[in-house]
């Protein structure tokens, strides 16, 4: 299992567009992806789940990736986060 914790820095948090990019990125891999904010853990491949996090700028999120392509999946997710979701 690969893990990555980060502080959300994009101005508007994980609103619909960046949440959609996150789901699209996670869905491109076979590995299971979970995103946790506080006590709430959701499936990273679920748009509704990611939106349920209501993640705002400054929130700490934990990404956990488990599966055959976990290293590649996490690398792609990190690239998306580092680009601040292309905003």
KETOR-471656 format. One record per atom (N, C-alpha, C): residue in three letters; x, y, z. Coordinates in steps of 0.001 Angstrom, whole numbers, plus 500000, padded with zeros to 6 digits. Atoms other than C-alpha are relative to their C-alpha. Layout:
<pts>
ALAXYZ;...
</pts>
This chain:
<pts>
UNK500846498817500000;UNK500000500000500000;UNK500887501241500000;UNK499319498714500079;UNK501216503463499066;UNK499116501050500674;UNK500751498937499307;UNK500207506507501141;UNK500643501350499698;UNK499513498643500230;UNK500495510245500573;UNK499076500966500727;UNK500780499003499280;UNK499363512998502912;UNK500408501375499504;UNK499696498670500506;UNK499095516572501694;UNK498970501002500499;UNK500912498908499665;UNK497524519932502450;UNK499472500559498687;UNK500640499501501220;UNK495053521056499796;UNK500281501488499854;UNK499577498616500187;UNK496352524308498349;UNK499223500758498930;UNK500696499237501034;UNK494100525118495412;UNK498884500838500631;UNK500815498946499393;UNK491968528171496105;UNK498587499575500385;UNK501409500332499761;UNK488494526644495887;UNK499796498565500501;UNK500125501353499474;UNK489234523198497326;UNK499633498996498917;UNK500395501050500955;UNK487875520043495711;UNK498553500209499564;UNK501328499790500571;UNK484846521560494005;UNK499845499097498776;UNK500369500970501039;UNK483256519816491020;UNK501102499715498970;UNK499011500241501053;UNK485980520318488395;UNK501232499252500516;UNK498853500769499528;UNK489022519274490447;UNK499622498633500561;UNK500458501313499521;UNK487005516481492072;UNK499847499055498813;UNK500142500797501212;UNK486178515240488568;UNK501345499552499451;UNK498657500365500449;UNK489856515316487617;UNK500609498936500908;UNK499496501001499054;UNK490715513372490772;UNK499380498636499706;UNK500705501256500276;UNK488077510723490025;UNK500479499407498678;UNK499537500467501313;UNK489175510501486389;UNK501402499392500108;UNK498635500496499821;UNK492819510052487409;UNK499988498671500754;UNK500061501229499196;UNK492021507437490071;UNK499387498840499215;UNK500711501034500754;UNK489690505554487729;UNK500831499399498877;UNK499134500504501058;UNK492474505104485198;UNK500909498856500446;UNK499135501045499449;UNK494121502511487448;UNK499165498912500644;UNK500700501137499403;UNK493144499081488747;UNK500015500022501518;UNK499857499968498549;UNK494272499821492295;UNK498805500679500677;UNK501006499356499169;UNK491845500730495048;UNK500595501313500521;UNK499535498694499536;UNK492127504419495969;UNK499007500521501032;UNK500833499396498969;UNK490808505895499212;UNK500567501357500368;UNK499614498662499580;UNK490871509528500256;UNK499350500244501355;UNK500497499776498650;UNK490534510443503917;UNK500211501449500398;UNK499933498669499397;UNK489756513806505489;UNK499417499864501395;UNK500466500181498629;UNK489550513638509260;UNK499554498568500211;UNK500556501334499753;UNK487292510707510097;UNK499258499432498782;UNK500768500402501179;UNK485713510517506627;UNK500927499405498946;UNK499212500707501016;UNK487137507978504164;UNK499076499667498843;UNK500841500240501174;UNK485792507767500606;UNK500810499319498898;UNK499416500612501186;UNK486467505894497386;UNK500420501114499037;UNK499493498970500903;UNK488664508055495150;UNK499472499893498585;UNK500573500173501334;UNK486879506675492085;UNK498524500395499964;UNK501413499611499888;UNK483489507992493260;UNK499879501516500059;UNK500186498550500021;UNK482537511533492284;UNK499226500457501232;UNK500803499629498839;UNK479896511659494991;UNK500829499905501279;UNK499154500167498826;UNK482369510350497550;UNK500987501139500162;UNK499004498928499944;UNK485048512905496692;UNK499328501329500347;UNK500716498763499675;UNK482501515738496787;UNK499526500004501453;UNK500453500094498605;UNK481238514453500174;UNK501072500439500988;UNK498930499553499109;UNK484628515277501664;UNK499892501495500299;UNK500113498539499856;UNK483810518981501195;UNK501363500590500363;UNK498637499576499702;UNK487565519550501150;UNK500241501425499525;UNK499723498594500273;UNK488596523195501307;UNK501496500263500061;UNK498596499602499936;UNK491885525010500937;UNK500471499912501452;UNK499426500135498672;UNK494090524171503912;UNK499688498686500692;UNK500332501298499407;UNK492500520782504652;UNK501114498990499704;UNK499030501079500176;UNK494828517810505136;UNK499256498756499523;UNK500597501202500566;UNK493967514786503004;UNK501048498895499951;UNK499141501178500102;UNK495413511286503016;UNK499514499160498832;UNK500300500876501135;UNK495533509257499800;UNK500629498643500310;UNK499490501360499838;UNK495893505471500150;UNK499671499221498730;UNK500160500744501247;UNK496435503365497040;UNK500506498582500232;UNK499632501392499771;UNK496478499576497146;UNK499635499166498782;UNK500270500861501150;UNK496847497224494193;UNK501216499839499121;UNK498899500378500891;UNK498938496025491314;UNK500724501185499368;UNK499380498830500631;UNK499600499492489850;UNK500024501204500944;UNK500086498949498984;UNK499651501468493115;UNK501071501075499852;UNK498916499014500125;UNK503023503152492472;UNK499692500971498861;UNK500338499142501144;UNK501967504458489046;UNK498775500858500300;UNK501219499259499667;UNK498538505464490321;UNK500314501168500925;UNK499679498928499065;UNK499955507453493217;UNK500838501082499326;UNK499190499012500726;UNK502501509132490935;UNK499100500916499171;UNK500921499194500806;UNK499667510298488641;UNK499164500924500892;UNK500786499182499065;UNK497621511535491609;UNK500854501147500541;UNK499098498951499517;UNK500636513441492960;UNK500209501079498942;UNK499834499021501084;UNK501165515089489561;UNK498790500924499928;UNK501228499205500040;UNK497530516228489587;UNK499970500984501167;UNK499997499139498813;UNK497839517603493129;UNK501049501097499854;UNK498922499024500160;UNK501174519308492378;UNK499655501078498974;UNK500411499007501007;UNK499587521025489369;UNK498851500865500510;UNK501147499334499379;UNK496883522302491757;UNK498760499858499120;UNK501162500371500796;UNK494330520579489522;UNK499831500902498779;UNK499979499166501219;UNK495328522779486561;UNK499197501291500143;UNK500746498734499796;UNK493685525846488114;UNK500955501160500054;
</pts>
